[in-house]
Amino acid sequence: MATTNGQGGQIPVINISGTSPEAEVAKQLVDAAATYGFVYVKNEGKDIPVDIIDGLFELVILRNGICEE
């Protein structure tokens, strides 16, 4: 799941392209976020709609108190 960044650190890489069961991918995302605080989402062949990405950024910003709505 994690890839070395060349400086000894690890970046969790989660493949969401549909090659793994959805429940497994969801667990990987939650585990990586809880352990590392962030993830690199690898997406081969599937597009993530812009409104979904915007909604996730908004959720993260509001939950972390970065700005007020």
mmCIF file of the N, C-alpha and C atoms, coordinates in Angstrom:
data_MODEL
# 
_entry.id   MODEL 
# 
loop_
_atom_site.group_PDB 
_atom_site.id 
_atom_site.type_symbol 
_atom_site.label_atom_id 
_atom_site.label_alt_id 
_atom_site.label_comp_id 
_atom_site.label_asym_id 
_atom_site.label_entity_id 
_atom_site.label_seq_id 
_atom_site.pdbx_PDB_ins_code 
_atom_site.Cartn_x 
_atom_site.Cartn_y 
_atom_site.Cartn_z 
_atom_site.occupancy 
_atom_site.B_iso_or_equiv 
_atom_site.pdbx_formal_charge 
_atom_site.auth_seq_id 
_atom_site.auth_comp_id 
_atom_site.auth_asym_id 
_atom_site.auth_atom_id 
_atom_site.pdbx_PDB_model_num 
ATOM 1   N N  . MET A 1 1  ? 0.821   -1.199 0.000   1.00 0.00 ? 1  MET A N  1 
ATOM 2   C CA . MET A 1 1  ? 0.000   0.000  0.000   1.00 0.00 ? 1  MET A CA 1 
ATOM 3   C C  . MET A 1 1  ? 0.857   1.253  0.000   1.00 0.00 ? 1  MET A C  1 
ATOM 4   N N  . ALA A 1 2  ? 1.936   1.311  0.762   1.00 0.00 ? 2  ALA A N  1 
ATOM 5   C CA . ALA A 1 2  ? 2.739   2.531  0.842   1.00 0.00 ? 2  ALA A CA 1 
ATOM 6   C C  . ALA A 1 2  ? 3.925   2.440  -0.097  1.00 0.00 ? 2  ALA A C  1 
ATOM 7   N N  . THR A 1 3  ? 4.296   3.573  -0.647  1.00 0.00 ? 3  THR A N  1 
ATOM 8   C CA . THR A 1 3  ? 5.421   3.662  -1.564  1.00 0.00 ? 3  THR A CA 1 
ATOM 9   C C  . THR A 1 3  ? 6.463   4.599  -0.983  1.00 0.00 ? 3  THR A C  1 
ATOM 10  N N  . THR A 1 4  ? 7.738   4.216  -1.059  1.00 0.00 ? 4  THR A N  1 
ATOM 11  C CA . THR A 1 4  ? 8.811   5.070  -0.570  1.00 0.00 ? 4  THR A CA 1 
ATOM 12  C C  . THR A 1 4  ? 8.962   6.271  -1.478  1.00 0.00 ? 4  THR A C  1 
ATOM 13  N N  . ASN A 1 5  ? 9.157   7.449  -0.884  1.00 0.00 ? 5  ASN A N  1 
ATOM 14  C CA . ASN A 1 5  ? 9.250   8.669  -1.678  1.00 0.00 ? 5  ASN A CA 1 
ATOM 15  C C  . ASN A 1 5  ? 10.684  9.025  -2.050  1.00 0.00 ? 5  ASN A C  1 
ATOM 16  N N  . GLY A 1 6  ? 11.639  8.150  -1.783  1.00 0.00 ? 6  GLY A N  1 
ATOM 17  C CA . GLY A 1 6  ? 13.021  8.406  -2.133  1.00 0.00 ? 6  GLY A CA 1 
ATOM 18  C C  . GLY A 1 6  ? 13.809  9.067  -1.021  1.00 0.00 ? 6  GLY A C  1 
ATOM 19  N N  . GLN A 1 7  ? 13.136  9.502  0.031   1.00 0.00 ? 7  GLN A N  1 
ATOM 20  C CA . GLN A 1 7  ? 13.796  10.142 1.153   1.00 0.00 ? 7  GLN A CA 1 
ATOM 21  C C  . GLN A 1 7  ? 13.517  9.401  2.448   1.00 0.00 ? 7  GLN A C  1 
ATOM 22  N N  . GLY A 1 8  ? 13.110  8.152  2.358   1.00 0.00 ? 8  GLY A N  1 
ATOM 23  C CA . GLY A 1 8  ? 12.864  7.343  3.536   1.00 0.00 ? 8  GLY A CA 1 
ATOM 24  C C  . GLY A 1 8  ? 11.440  7.391  4.045   1.00 0.00 ? 8  GLY A C  1 
ATOM 25  N N  . GLY A 1 9  ? 10.621  8.333  3.553   1.00 0.00 ? 9  GLY A N  1 
ATOM 26  C CA . GLY A 1 9  ? 9.230   8.412  3.967   1.00 0.00 ? 9  GLY A CA 1 
ATOM 27  C C  . GLY A 1 9  ? 8.357   7.516  3.119   1.00 0.00 ? 9  GLY A C  1 
ATOM 28  N N  . GLN A 1 10 ? 7.138   7.316  3.568   1.00 0.00 ? 10 GLN A N  1 
ATOM 29  C CA . GLN A 1 10 ? 6.212   6.494  2.799   1.00 0.00 ? 10 GLN A CA 1 
ATOM 30  C C  . GLN A 1 10 ? 4.945   7.275  2.516   1.00 0.00 ? 10 GLN A C  1 
ATOM 31  N N  . ILE A 1 11 ? 4.454   7.116  1.312   1.00 0.00 ? 11 ILE A N  1 
ATOM 32  C CA . ILE A 1 11 ? 3.201   7.724  0.898   1.00 0.00 ? 11 ILE A CA 1 
ATOM 33  C C  . ILE A 1 11 ? 2.236   6.595  0.568   1.00 0.00 ? 11 ILE A C  1 
ATOM 34  N N  . PRO A 1 12 ? 1.101   6.514  1.247   1.00 0.00 ? 12 PRO A N  1 
ATOM 35  C CA . PRO A 1 12 ? 0.146   5.463  0.917   1.00 0.00 ? 12 PRO A CA 1 
ATOM 36  C C  . PRO A 1 12 ? -0.495  5.729  -0.445  1.00 0.00 ? 12 PRO A C  1 
ATOM 37  N N  . VAL A 1 13 ? -0.428  4.740  -1.327  1.00 0.00 ? 13 VAL A N  1 
ATOM 38  C CA . VAL A 1 13 ? -1.006  4.851  -2.671  1.00 0.00 ? 13 VAL A CA 1 
ATOM 39  C C  . VAL A 1 13 ? -2.189  3.899  -2.744  1.00 0.00 ? 13 VAL A C  1 
ATOM 40  N N  . ILE A 1 14 ? -3.368  4.449  -2.994  1.00 0.00 ? 14 ILE A N  1 
ATOM 41  C CA . ILE A 1 14 ? -4.591  3.653  -3.059  1.00 0.00 ? 14 ILE A CA 1 
ATOM 42  C C  . ILE A 1 14 ? -5.103  3.661  -4.494  1.00 0.00 ? 14 ILE A C  1 
ATOM 43  N N  . ASN A 1 15 ? -5.239  2.476  -5.070  1.00 0.00 ? 15 ASN A N  1 
ATOM 44  C CA . ASN A 1 15 ? -5.733  2.326  -6.436  1.00 0.00 ? 15 ASN A CA 1 
ATOM 45  C C  . ASN A 1 15 ? -7.246  2.171  -6.401  1.00 0.00 ? 15 ASN A C  1 
ATOM 46  N N  . ILE A 1 16 ? -7.950  3.127  -6.986  1.00 0.00 ? 16 ILE A N  1 
ATOM 47  C CA . ILE A 1 16 ? -9.416  3.091  -6.993  1.00 0.00 ? 16 ILE A CA 1 
ATOM 48  C C  . ILE A 1 16 ? -9.982  2.744  -8.368  1.00 0.00 ? 16 ILE A C  1 
ATOM 49  N N  . SER A 1 17 ? -9.159  2.139  -9.214  1.00 0.00 ? 17 SER A N  1 
ATOM 50  C CA . SER A 1 17 ? -9.582  1.890  -10.597 1.00 0.00 ? 17 SER A CA 1 
ATOM 51  C C  . SER A 1 17 ? -10.504 0.691  -10.765 1.00 0.00 ? 17 SER A C  1 
ATOM 52  N N  . GLY A 1 18 ? -10.894 0.057  -9.673  1.00 0.00 ? 18 GLY A N  1 
ATOM 53  C CA . GLY A 1 18 ? -11.842 -1.048 -9.778  1.00 0.00 ? 18 GLY A CA 1 
ATOM 54  C C  . GLY A 1 18 ? -11.221 -2.419 -9.856  1.00 0.00 ? 18 GLY A C  1 
ATOM 55  N N  . THR A 1 19 ? -9.904  -2.521 -9.654  1.00 0.00 ? 19 THR A N  1 
ATOM 56  C CA . THR A 1 19 ? -9.240  -3.821 -9.707  1.00 0.00 ? 19 THR A CA 1 
ATOM 57  C C  . THR A 1 19 ? -9.349  -4.568 -8.392  1.00 0.00 ? 19 THR A C  1 
ATOM 58  N N  . SER A 1 20 ? -9.737  -3.892 -7.315  1.00 0.00 ? 20 SER A N  1 
ATOM 59  C CA . SER A 1 20 ? -9.921  -4.511 -5.998  1.00 0.00 ? 20 SER A CA 1 
ATOM 60  C C  . SER A 1 20 ? -11.365 -4.322 -5.560  1.00 0.00 ? 20 SER A C  1 
ATOM 61  N N  . PRO A 1 21 ? -11.864 -5.207 -4.676  1.00 0.00 ? 21 PRO A N  1 
ATOM 62  C CA . PRO A 1 21 ? -13.235 -5.032 -4.174  1.00 0.00 ? 21 PRO A CA 1 
ATOM 63  C C  . PRO A 1 21 ? -13.401 -3.673 -3.485  1.00 0.00 ? 21 PRO A C  1 
ATOM 64  N N  . GLU A 1 22 ? -14.582 -3.090 -3.631  1.00 0.00 ? 22 GLU A N  1 
ATOM 65  C CA . GLU A 1 22 ? -14.854 -1.759 -3.093  1.00 0.00 ? 22 GLU A CA 1 
ATOM 66  C C  . GLU A 1 22 ? -14.624 -1.679 -1.579  1.00 0.00 ? 22 GLU A C  1 
ATOM 67  N N  . ALA A 1 23 ? -15.030 -2.711 -0.850  1.00 0.00 ? 23 ALA A N  1 
ATOM 68  C CA . ALA A 1 23 ? -14.856 -2.711 0.606   1.00 0.00 ? 23 ALA A CA 1 
ATOM 69  C C  . ALA A 1 23 ? -13.374 -2.698 0.984   1.00 0.00 ? 23 ALA A C  1 
ATOM 70  N N  . GLU A 1 24 ? -12.554 -3.394 0.219   1.00 0.00 ? 24 GLU A N  1 
ATOM 71  C CA . GLU A 1 24 ? -11.112 -3.418 0.474   1.00 0.00 ? 24 GLU A CA 1 
ATOM 72  C C  . GLU A 1 24 ? -10.497 -2.044 0.228   1.00 0.00 ? 24 GLU A C  1 
ATOM 73  N N  . VAL A 1 25 ? -10.903 -1.392 -0.856  1.00 0.00 ? 25 VAL A N  1 
ATOM 74  C CA . VAL A 1 25 ? -10.395 -0.058 -1.180  1.00 0.00 ? 25 VAL A CA 1 
ATOM 75  C C  . VAL A 1 25 ? -10.814 0.933  -0.096  1.00 0.00 ? 25 VAL A C  1 
ATOM 76  N N  . ALA A 1 26 ? -12.068 0.845  0.352   1.00 0.00 ? 26 ALA A N  1 
ATOM 77  C CA . ALA A 1 26 ? -12.555 1.740  1.406   1.00 0.00 ? 26 ALA A CA 1 
ATOM 78  C C  . ALA A 1 26 ? -11.737 1.561  2.678   1.00 0.00 ? 26 ALA A C  1 
ATOM 79  N N  . LYS A 1 27 ? -11.441 0.314  3.044   1.00 0.00 ? 27 LYS A N  1 
ATOM 80  C CA . LYS A 1 27 ? -10.632 0.053  4.237   1.00 0.00 ? 27 LYS A CA 1 
ATOM 81  C C  . LYS A 1 27 ? -9.225  0.611  4.070   1.00 0.00 ? 27 LYS A C  1 
ATOM 82  N N  . GLN A 1 28 ? -8.642  0.449  2.891   1.00 0.00 ? 28 GLN A N  1 
ATOM 83  C CA . GLN A 1 28 ? -7.310  0.991  2.634   1.00 0.00 ? 28 GLN A CA 1 
ATOM 84  C C  . GLN A 1 28 ? -7.291  2.511  2.781   1.00 0.00 ? 28 GLN A C  1 
ATOM 85  N N  . LEU A 1 29 ? -8.334  3.172  2.255   1.00 0.00 ? 29 LEU A N  1 
ATOM 86  C CA . LEU A 1 29 ? -8.422  4.633  2.356   1.00 0.00 ? 29 LEU A CA 1 
ATOM 87  C C  . LEU A 1 29 ? -8.512  5.090  3.813   1.00 0.00 ? 29 LEU A C  1 
ATOM 88  N N  . VAL A 1 30 ? -9.380  4.444  4.580   1.00 0.00 ? 30 VAL A N  1 
ATOM 89  C CA . VAL A 1 30 ? -9.552  4.813  5.985   1.00 0.00 ? 30 VAL A CA 1 
ATOM 90  C C  . VAL A 1 30 ? -8.274  4.535  6.773   1.00 0.00 ? 30 VAL A C  1 
ATOM 91  N N  . ASP A 1 31 ? -7.678  3.365  6.578   1.00 0.00 ? 31 ASP A N  1 
ATOM 92  C CA . ASP A 1 31 ? -6.443  3.019  7.293   1.00 0.00 ? 31 ASP A CA 1 
ATOM 93  C C  . ASP A 1 31 ? -5.305  3.983  6.960   1.00 0.00 ? 31 ASP A C  1 
ATOM 94  N N  . ALA A 1 32 ? -5.160  4.312  5.679   1.00 0.00 ? 32 ALA A N  1 
ATOM 95  C CA . ALA A 1 32 ? -4.088  5.225  5.258   1.00 0.00 ? 32 ALA A CA 1 
ATOM 96  C C  . ALA A 1 32 ? -4.314  6.624  5.829   1.00 0.00 ? 32 ALA A C  1 
ATOM 97  N N  . ALA A 1 33 ? -5.547  7.094  5.779   1.00 0.00 ? 33 ALA A N  1 
ATOM 98  C CA . ALA A 1 33 ? -5.843  8.432  6.306   1.00 0.00 ? 33 ALA A CA 1 
ATOM 99  C C  . ALA A 1 33 ? -5.610  8.482  7.810   1.00 0.00 ? 33 ALA A C  1 
ATOM 100 N N  . ALA A 1 34 ? -6.002  7.422  8.516   1.00 0.00 ? 34 ALA A N  1 
ATOM 101 C CA . ALA A 1 34 ? -5.822  7.391  9.968   1.00 0.00 ? 34 ALA A CA 1 
ATOM 102 C C  . ALA A 1 34 ? -4.350  7.279  10.353  1.00 0.00 ? 34 ALA A C  1 
ATOM 103 N N  . THR A 1 35 ? -3.571  6.541  9.575   1.00 0.00 ? 35 THR A N  1 
ATOM 104 C CA . THR A 1 35 ? -2.160  6.321  9.892   1.00 0.00 ? 35 THR A CA 1 
ATOM 105 C C  . THR A 1 35 ? -1.274  7.470  9.430   1.00 0.00 ? 35 THR A C  1 
ATOM 106 N N  . TYR A 1 36 ? -1.477  7.935  8.200   1.00 0.00 ? 36 TYR A N  1 
ATOM 107 C CA . TYR A 1 36 ? -0.585  8.925  7.599   1.00 0.00 ? 36 TYR A CA 1 
ATOM 108 C C  . TYR A 1 36 ? -1.175  10.333 7.543   1.00 0.00 ? 36 TYR A C  1 
ATOM 109 N N  . GLY A 1 37 ? -2.498  10.449 7.599   1.00 0.00 ? 37 GLY A N  1 
ATOM 110 C CA . GLY A 1 37 ? -3.134  11.752 7.508   1.00 0.00 ? 37 GLY A CA 1 
ATOM 111 C C  . GLY A 1 37 ? -3.437  12.187 6.086   1.00 0.00 ? 37 GLY A C  1 
ATOM 112 N N  . PHE A 1 38 ? -2.991  11.429 5.110   1.00 0.00 ? 38 PHE A N  1 
ATOM 113 C CA . PHE A 1 38 ? -3.262  11.737 3.707   1.00 0.00 ? 38 PHE A CA 1 
ATOM 114 C C  . PHE A 1 38 ? -3.015  10.484 2.873   1.00 0.00 ? 38 PHE A C  1 
ATOM 115 N N  . VAL A 1 39 ? -3.467  10.506 1.624   1.00 0.00 ? 39 VAL A N  1 
ATOM 116 C CA . VAL A 1 39 ? -3.252  9.381  0.708   1.00 0.00 ? 39 VAL A CA 1 
ATOM 117 C C  . VAL A 1 39 ? -3.016  9.926  -0.700  1.00 0.00 ? 39 VAL A C  1 
ATOM 118 N N  . TYR A 1 40 ? -2.397  9.117  -1.529  1.00 0.00 ? 40 TYR A N  1 
ATOM 119 C CA . TYR A 1 40 ? -2.284  9.387  -2.960  1.00 0.00 ? 40 TYR A CA 1 
ATOM 120 C C  . TYR A 1 40 ? -3.274  8.457  -3.633  1.00 0.00 ? 40 TYR A C  1 
ATOM 121 N N  . VAL A 1 41 ? -4.255  9.016  -4.315  1.00 0.00 ? 41 VAL A N  1 
ATOM 122 C CA . VAL A 1 41 ? -5.275  8.212  -4.976  1.00 0.00 ? 41 VAL A CA 1 
ATOM 123 C C  . VAL A 1 41 ? -4.836  7.957  -6.407  1.00 0.00 ? 41 VAL A C  1 
ATOM 124 N N  . LYS A 1 42 ? -4.684  6.675  -6.728  1.00 0.00 ? 42 LYS A N  1 
ATOM 125 C CA . LYS A 1 42 ? -4.296  6.247  -8.071  1.00 0.00 ? 42 LYS A CA 1 
ATOM 126 C C  . LYS A 1 42 ? -5.558  5.795  -8.785  1.00 0.00 ? 42 LYS A C  1 
ATOM 127 N N  . ASN A 1 43 ? -5.797  6.348  -9.957  1.00 0.00 ? 43 ASN A N  1 
ATOM 128 C CA . ASN A 1 43 ? -7.028  6.076  -10.683 1.00 0.00 ? 43 ASN A CA 1 
ATOM 129 C C  . ASN A 1 43 ? -6.689  5.776  -12.129 1.00 0.00 ? 43 ASN A C  1 
ATOM 130 N N  . GLU A 1 44 ? -6.739  4.519  -12.490 1.00 0.00 ? 44 GLU A N  1 
ATOM 131 C CA . GLU A 1 44 ? -6.414  4.123  -13.857 1.00 0.00 ? 44 GLU A CA 1 
ATOM 132 C C  . GLU A 1 44 ? -7.685  3.747  -14.599 1.00 0.00 ? 44 GLU A C  1 
ATOM 133 N N  . GLY A 1 45 ? -8.111  4.626  -15.471 1.00 0.00 ? 45 GLY A N  1 
ATOM 134 C CA . GLY A 1 45 ? -9.235  4.287  -16.336 1.00 0.00 ? 45 GLY A CA 1 
ATOM 135 C C  . GLY A 1 45 ? -10.597 4.758  -15.871 1.00 0.00 ? 45 GLY A C  1 
ATOM 136 N N  . LYS A 1 46 ? -10.697 5.339  -14.691 1.00 0.00 ? 46 LYS A N  1 
ATOM 137 C CA . LYS A 1 46 ? -11.984 5.853  -14.230 1.00 0.00 ? 46 LYS A CA 1 
ATOM 138 C C  . LYS A 1 46 ? -11.814 7.299  -13.839 1.00 0.00 ? 46 LYS A C  1 
ATOM 139 N N  . ASP A 1 47 ? -12.767 8.104  -14.228 1.00 0.00 ? 47 ASP A N  1 
ATOM 140 C CA . ASP A 1 47 ? -12.734 9.516  -13.859 1.00 0.00 ? 47 ASP A CA 1 
ATOM 141 C C  . ASP A 1 47 ? -13.555 9.738  -12.599 1.00 0.00 ? 47 ASP A C  1 
ATOM 142 N N  . ILE A 1 48 ? -13.082 10.638 -11.760 1.00 0.00 ? 48 ILE A N  1 
ATOM 143 C CA . ILE A 1 48 ? -13.833 11.050 -10.584 1.00 0.00 ? 48 ILE A CA 1 
ATOM 144 C C  . ILE A 1 48 ? -14.501 12.377 -10.952 1.00 0.00 ? 48 ILE A C  1 
ATOM 145 N N  . PRO A 1 49 ? -15.822 12.431 -10.877 1.00 0.00 ? 49 PRO A N  1 
ATOM 146 C CA . PRO A 1 49 ? -16.513 13.671 -11.247 1.00 0.00 ? 49 PRO A CA 1 
ATOM 147 C C  . PRO A 1 49 ? -16.030 14.858 -10.402 1.00 0.00 ? 49 PRO A C  1 
ATOM 148 N N  . VAL A 1 50 ? -15.931 16.015 -11.032 1.00 0.00 ? 50 VAL A N  1 
ATOM 149 C CA . VAL A 1 50 ? -15.432 17.222 -10.378 1.00 0.00 ? 50 VAL A CA 1 
ATOM 150 C C  . VAL A 1 50 ? -16.277 17.574 -9.154  1.00 0.00 ? 50 VAL A C  1 
ATOM 151 N N  . ASP A 1 51 ? -17.593 17.396 -9.226  1.00 0.00 ? 51 ASP A N  1 
ATOM 152 C CA . ASP A 1 51 ? -18.439 17.749 -8.083  1.00 0.00 ? 51 ASP A CA 1 
ATOM 153 C C  . ASP A 1 51 ? -18.148 16.871 -6.868  1.00 0.00 ? 51 ASP A C  1 
ATOM 154 N N  . ILE A 1 52 ? -17.748 15.633 -7.086  1.00 0.00 ? 52 ILE A N  1 
ATOM 155 C CA . ILE A 1 52 ? -17.374 14.749 -5.976  1.00 0.00 ? 52 ILE A CA 1 
ATOM 156 C C  . ILE A 1 52 ? -16.081 15.249 -5.334  1.00 0.00 ? 52 ILE A C  1 
ATOM 157 N N  . ILE A 1 53 ? -15.099 15.593 -6.149  1.00 0.00 ? 53 ILE A N  1 
ATOM 158 C CA . ILE A 1 53 ? -13.816 16.106 -5.639  1.00 0.00 ? 53 ILE A CA 1 
ATOM 159 C C  . ILE A 1 53 ? -14.050 17.407 -4.875  1.00 0.00 ? 53 ILE A C  1 
ATOM 160 N N  . ASP A 1 54 ? -14.837 18.317 -5.435  1.00 0.00 ? 54 ASP A N  1 
ATOM 161 C CA . ASP A 1 54 ? -15.131 19.584 -4.761  1.00 0.00 ? 54 ASP A CA 1 
ATOM 162 C C  . ASP A 1 54 ? -15.818 19.344 -3.417  1.00 0.00 ? 54 ASP A C  1 
ATOM 163 N N  . GLY A 1 55 ? -16.745 18.410 -3.389  1.00 0.00 ? 55 GLY A N  1 
ATOM 164 C CA . GLY A 1 55 ? -17.447 18.094 -2.146  1.00 0.00 ? 55 GLY A CA 1 
ATOM 165 C C  . GLY A 1 55 ? -16.521 17.539 -1.085  1.00 0.00 ? 55 GLY A C  1 
ATOM 166 N N  . LEU A 1 56 ? -15.572 16.709 -1.492  1.00 0.00 ? 56 LEU A N  1 
ATOM 167 C CA . LEU A 1 56 ? -14.613 16.156 -0.535  1.00 0.00 ? 56 LEU A CA 1 
ATOM 168 C C  . LEU A 1 56 ? -13.701 17.233 0.025   1.00 0.00 ? 56 LEU A C  1 
ATOM 169 N N  . PHE A 1 57 ? -13.222 18.128 -0.830  1.00 0.00 ? 57 PHE A N  1 
ATOM 170 C CA . PHE A 1 57 ? -12.384 19.229 -0.351  1.00 0.00 ? 57 PHE A CA 1 
ATOM 171 C C  . PHE A 1 57 ? -13.160 20.108 0.629   1.00 0.00 ? 57 PHE A C  1 
ATOM 172 N N  . GLU A 1 58 ? -14.418 20.397 0.304   1.00 0.00 ? 58 GLU A N  1 
ATOM 173 C CA . GLU A 1 58 ? -15.242 21.213 1.190   1.00 0.00 ? 58 GLU A CA 1 
ATOM 174 C C  . GLU A 1 58 ? -15.418 20.529 2.539   1.00 0.00 ? 58 GLU A C  1 
ATOM 175 N N  . LEU A 1 59 ? -15.667 19.237 2.522   1.00 0.00 ? 59 LEU A N  1 
ATOM 176 C CA . LEU A 1 59 ? -15.834 18.477 3.757   1.00 0.00 ? 59 LEU A CA 1 
ATOM 177 C C  . LEU A 1 59 ? -14.566 18.526 4.609   1.00 0.00 ? 59 LEU A C  1 
ATOM 178 N N  . VAL A 1 60 ? -13.429 18.319 4.001   1.00 0.00 ? 60 VAL A N  1 
ATOM 179 C CA . VAL A 1 60 ? -12.155 18.342 4.722   1.00 0.00 ? 60 VAL A CA 1 
ATOM 180 C C  . VAL A 1 60 ? -11.902 19.718 5.317   1.00 0.00 ? 60 VAL A C  1 
ATOM 181 N N  . ILE A 1 61 ? -12.127 20.750 4.528   1.00 0.00 ? 61 ILE A N  1 
ATOM 182 C CA . ILE A 1 61 ? -11.886 22.118 4.998   1.00 0.00 ? 61 ILE A CA 1 
ATOM 183 C C  . ILE A 1 61 ? -12.808 22.460 6.164   1.00 0.00 ? 61 ILE A C  1 
ATOM 184 N N  . LEU A 1 62 ? -14.077 22.136 6.054   1.00 0.00 ? 62 LEU A N  1 
ATOM 185 C CA . LEU A 1 62 ? -15.028 22.458 7.126   1.00 0.00 ? 62 LEU A CA 1 
ATOM 186 C C  . LEU A 1 62 ? -14.754 21.642 8.383   1.00 0.00 ? 62 LEU A C  1 
ATOM 187 N N  . ARG A 1 63 ? -14.433 20.376 8.232   1.00 0.00 ? 63 ARG A N  1 
ATOM 188 C CA . ARG A 1 63 ? -14.180 19.520 9.403   1.00 0.00 ? 63 ARG A CA 1 
ATOM 189 C C  . ARG A 1 63 ? -12.909 19.902 10.132  1.00 0.00 ? 63 ARG A C  1 
ATOM 190 N N  . ASN A 1 64 ? -11.935 20.414 9.428   1.00 0.00 ? 64 ASN A N  1 
ATOM 191 C CA . ASN A 1 64 ? -10.681 20.788 10.051  1.00 0.00 ? 64 ASN A CA 1 
ATOM 192 C C  . ASN A 1 64 ? -10.663 22.236 10.504  1.00 0.00 ? 64 ASN A C  1 
ATOM 193 N N  . GLY A 1 65 ? -11.772 22.947 10.331  1.00 0.00 ? 65 GLY A N  1 
ATOM 194 C CA . GLY A 1 65 ? -11.870 24.317 10.797  1.00 0.00 ? 65 GLY A CA 1 
ATOM 195 C C  . GLY A 1 65 ? -10.983 25.292 10.046  1.00 0.00 ? 65 GLY A C  1 
ATOM 196 N N  . ILE A 1 66 ? -10.618 24.937 8.805   1.00 0.00 ? 66 ILE A N  1 
ATOM 197 C CA . ILE A 1 66 ? -9.744  25.812 8.020   1.00 0.00 ? 66 ILE A CA 1 
ATOM 198 C C  . ILE A 1 66 ? -10.477 27.085 7.643   1.00 0.00 ? 66 ILE A C  1 
ATOM 199 N N  . CYS A 1 67 ? -11.761 26.974 7.403   1.00 0.00 ? 67 CYS A N  1 
ATOM 200 C CA . CYS A 1 67 ? -12.557 28.164 7.123   1.00 0.00 ? 67 CYS A CA 1 
ATOM 201 C C  . CYS A 1 67 ? -13.971 27.898 7.618   1.00 0.00 ? 67 CYS A C  1 
ATOM 202 N N  . GLU A 1 68 ? -14.739 28.946 7.738   1.00 0.00 ? 68 GLU A N  1 
ATOM 203 C CA . GLU A 1 68 ? -16.109 28.828 8.172   1.00 0.00 ? 68 GLU A CA 1 
ATOM 204 C C  . GLU A 1 68 ? -17.024 29.047 6.989   1.00 0.00 ? 68 GLU A C  1 
ATOM 205 N N  . GLU A 1 69 ? -18.113 28.314 6.994   1.00 0.00 ? 69 GLU A N  1 
ATOM 206 C CA . GLU A 1 69 ? -19.041 28.428 5.879   1.00 0.00 ? 69 GLU A CA 1 
ATOM 207 C C  . GLU A 1 69 ? -19.907 29.636 6.047   1.00 0.00 ? 69 GLU A C  1 
# 
